[in-house]
Amino acid sequence: MLDAAASVWARDFSASLSTIAERAEVSRSTLHRYFTDRQALIDALLLDSLARLESLDDGSAPASAIYTLEQHLRAGVEMGDRVIFLFSDPNRFDGNPHWSADDGDEEMRALMDRARDEGAVAPEIPTTWAVTLFYALLYSAAEVSNQDLPRHVAADLAVQSFRRGVAP
């Protein structure tokens, strides 16, 4: 049901619970058994999507930072609908206690700085720029993979663009 909600709301956040139930191939009463109202489903999808994004960093840091960033891009593109749901509208979750637009930002900045220290990011590129470029490519690849490119192709293009965009 959460995947169905992500798929529907990635394209139309005003879509009804009936539309989501239909997409999930469950009755509306089944959907309501798990989620009492629209806000409960939004919160559940928000928390689940954030948890999936956070799980991309499994804590194993032996890989190079640029490899880790590439893996994050690839995994993020695989979560395309979730990425679009989370980030298509910067004000969508204003006031929601489960949302902080800055979640994970410090970790991403540290990873980008590590990539610079390892020589994979040009020293003249500000960290803020590199992080913003990463997220822009992730969102763009997720969006395009919902239109006409297979996810693995969109992920390859995002990785290639990121590598070339920050290379020394």
N, C-alpha and C positions, 0 to 999 in steps of 0.2 A: 504494500500500500504506500510506503514511503517512496519507493522508486516511481510509482505511478504519479504521486503528488509532485515529485521533483520534475518529472517529464512534462506534466501539464503546466505547472506553475513556472517552469523555465520559459515557457512560451507565452503564457497568459496568467498573470497573478490574480486576475479577477475571476478566473474560472471557478465554477461551483464545486461543492463537494460531490454532487451527483456526477459531474464530469470525471472527477477523480475516481469515484467508485466504479464507474463504467470502465475507465482505463485499467483499473486494478482487477477488473473482472470479479467484483464482489458487489453485493447489494449495498445500498446506502445504509441500511440498518446494521450490516456487518461493520462498515466503516465507522459508524457511530458507536458501536460497541467498544472499539479501540480508541477512538478519538471523539470526545463528547461534543466538540464544536470545531469550527474552523481554526480558532486560535490554538487549540490543543494540537491539531495536526501541524500547523505552522511551527509551533515550538518543538514538536517531536522531530520534524524534518530538519529544522535549524540545528538542533543538538546533534542529531545523527550525522548530518553533513559536516559539521565542525569536527566531530570526533573522527570521521573518516579522513578529513584533511590533516588533522593532528597525527593520525596514525601513519601518515606518509613518512614521518620521521621516527624510525624505529629505534633511535638511540645509538645505533651502531655507527660510529664515526670513522672507522678505518678507511673508508673509501675517500677518494679525493672530493673536495667540495664541489667541483664542477660536475663530477659524476652524480653526486647526490642531488644537485640542482636539476640535472637532466632527468633523473629518475622521478623527482617531484613533478616535473613538467609532464612526463609521460603518464604518471598515475593520475595527475589532476585532469588531464584530457580524458582519461577513461571515466572520470567522474563528471563528465561534461554537463549533464543536466543539473547536478548539484552545484557546480561552479556558477552556472548561469543563474540558478535560483538564488544563491548567496550574494552574488555581486552585480547583478544587472541593474539594480536600483539602489543607489547609495543611501536612500532614506527609508527603504522598505522595513527595516527592523528598528528604526528609531523608537526608543522607549522600551524595547524588549529587554528584559533583564538577562537574557541568555546571550545577547549580542554585544560584541565589542569589535569595532572595525580594526582595532589595533592588535587583536589576538594573533600571536605568532610573528608579529612584526620584528620584535627584537631578535628572535631566533633566525629569521630570514636575513636580517641585516648582518648578524654574526656569521652566518654561512656564506654570505656574499663577501664579507671581509676576508674570511678564510680562503675563498676562491681567489681573491686578489693577492693575498699573501703567498699562495701557491703558484702565482703567475698566470692564472687563467683569465683574470679580469684586468684590463688595462688600468694602470694606476691613476690616470687622469679622469676616469669615469667615476663620478660620485656614487656612493653606495645607494643613495636614494634613487638615482636614475636607474641603476642596474636592477634594483628590487622592483621598481615601477615597470620597467621593461619586461621583467620576468612575468609579473602578474598580467600585464597587457597581452603578452603572447599566450599565456595560459587561457585567458578569457577568449581571445580571438580563435585559438585552436578549438576550444570547446564549442564556440558558436559555429564555426565552419564545419565541424564534424557533425553537427546537427542538420546541416544543409546538404552538402554534396560531396564531402570528402570522408573516406573511411577514417576512423579515429587514429589508427596507427600511422596513416599518412599525415594527418594533421599534427600528431605528436612529433613525428620526424621533422616536419617543417618548423615547428615551434623550437625544437632543440637546435636545429641548424641555424635558425634566425637568431636565437639567443647567443649561441656560440660566436657567431660572426659579429653580432652587435656589441659584444663586450670584450672581444679578443684584443690582446695587446698588439 
